Structures are given as C-alpha cells and as structure tokens.
Amino acid sequence: MKAGAWAEEQIYFDQGDYFQAILSEISSARHSIELESYIFELDAIGMAVTSALREAALRGVRVRILVDGMGTWFTQDRLKNGFEGSRVQFKVYHPFSFPWFGASHLNKRLHRKLWIFDHRTAFTGSFNITGAANRDTGVRVRGGPIHLLSDAFERLWSRDPRKIHRKTRLGWVRLNENKRMRRANVQDLVRRMRESDKRIWITNAYFVPPLFLLRVLCRAGLRGVDVRLLLPARPDHVFMKWMAEAFYRTLLLSGVRIHEYGESFLHAKTLLMDDWVMVGSTNLNHRSLIHDLEVDVVLHEAHSREVLRERFERDLESSRELSLHDLRFSVFSRILQWLLHFFRFYA
C-alpha cells in the first residue's frame, strides 16, 4: 500500500448495491454519521435512508446531515419535519428562498456527496440520495486520509474557514473550498493531462470545459494519446448538451474520440489518465471548477484501476461514437451555442 493511501477501496456502479452498503454502515455505526448531499429525495431510497438515520440517532449515534438549499428546494421542509424528535441534526447549505437569495448563493452550491461513518469509513462519488435511474459511480474508502474528509465536513458544518490549512497538499483527497485549492486542483489536472502518454479517459455528466482545458485535451489527442470522452446522450438539462456540442468539432479534429452514452442519464464523474484514477462529484464545467463545493478521491489499488477500465469499456458498448458527420452546423444551432456560452460560468 502506498504511503498515506486508503486501507481499502470498493467501487460501486449499481444503485441498489451502493445504498445497501450505505444502510449496512448506518446500522453498524457506533459513534457518528456525517452526511452531505446535493439532492435528498423522499422516494423509496430516501425514506429507507431517513428511517435508518433516525434509528441510529435514537440509539445514541451522533447524526449530522447537511444538504444543499437548491438541490433540496422541494424536500427540505419535509426532511426537517421527518427528523424532528429523533436527535438528528439537520442543516441546509445556502437555503433557496425569495427575495433574499442573491447571486453569490446561486453560484455556490454544496455539490458534494459524502458519507462518513465513525471517522473510519467514507462513501463518495456521484450518487445523490434518489431513486432516479442514473448511471453513477461511487466508492467506499476506509482508513488512510479519512480525517481529511472529516475535517472538511467539520469546516462546512461550523462555517469556520479558518480551519482550512494555508498550504494545500494534493494527495488522495481533492477538495475545493477556496481559490487556492481550486487553483491547485486545476493545475495538477492540467499537468497530468500534459504528461499522459497512453490514455485520458473521461466520464462526465456536464462537459463545458474552460478553454485552457480544451486546449490541453486537443494537444494530447494531436500527440497520439488515446483521449476519449464518455458523455450523456440525453442530459437532464438539454442546454448542457447544446453547450458541449460547441466543442465537439475542435475535439474531433484533434483526434479526441467522443462517445454519447444512451442507456440512461450518465451522471458519473471519473478520470483515468494512464495509471492514475479519480472518482468524485466534479464535473468538467465552470460551475464545478469555479463555484460549487466538490470532493473527489484518488484511488491507488490496481484492482480499482482495472474495475474502472472495464466499466469504461463496457459503457462504450452502450454508447454511440460521434464523427464530424454527426454534428449540427445549422446557422440556428451555432447562434444558440454562441448565446449559451455567455452563461457558461453558471453552467
């Protein structure tokens, strides 16, 4: 095992398996459960999670839940009522309400999906608490730098930015709580793309990259790196697809291969660059890179790399590879894409 790395890694692609593992950890937790989620629906999965968390709190486990104000706009009141009398502590990050909701709150969302059990086990990735049949990727990690995830939760819960370390060290956990962290993450990502000589395989839900990232991908494709983008054929917001398509011609001409996944909504966020892999909540768009709070973890086990490689190739079988002939070049579509890119910092 590499120094400071996770003691255990387990990757999940199936929603049922992921939440079954979550429920098992809830039932066995003895001291604390911390949860952050962008979306917390009260469907079958949400109700099962809610019931399990209430039971954990009633048996003496300290349960703290932090959800996003926009992601839970329609459910946060019901969630609050559902946890009343159970000792569960519940907070909403940047509550969404008129008329006091400003642009600063609109552009800074809690997009992390994070579970921490007894400060020993953590789950993260792209799974929101919802039964929506998306194609997601999650990971369970144990030991190692779990304390970094616990510290991140504590900082957000207490809203005390002074607890953020002045020096940013990139390792097995990637956080973006301030400009220094964001800059370090992006610089490291660009460096790894520039140094990759075999593959850059990206699975992402919302692909609206900054121009410098677009240039790095194109240069990698031109020098012969196997650069592939696995993107949703039917995103949940159609304008995101229109914005992404504005980059397709440049990418294809540079040798980058683009595949659109059509089996369901592709919501996963994974990176495979040579033998370096990362799983988390970050999209390659301005919202994730500039505004929202995200968390990603780097995995080190050869088995994890192989599982993600196999899943990427399997997803390609449910995808359609695009060519230049598939792109739309009508005057209307180009004007629409041009107009939408004025709003790229909000997408």
Beta strands, then each sheet from edge to edge (+ up, - down):
strand 1: 8-12
strand 2: 32-37
strand 3: 62-68
strand 4: 89-93
strand 5: 114-117
strand 6: 121-125
strand 7: 138-142
strand 8: 173-175
strand 9: 199-203
strand 10: 226-232
strand 11: 257-261
strand 12: 270-273
strand 13: 276-280
strand 14: 295-299
strand 15: 319-321
sheet 1: 1+ 7- 6+ 5- 2+ 3+ 4+
sheet 2: 8+ 14- 13+ 12- 9+ 10+ 11+ 15-
end
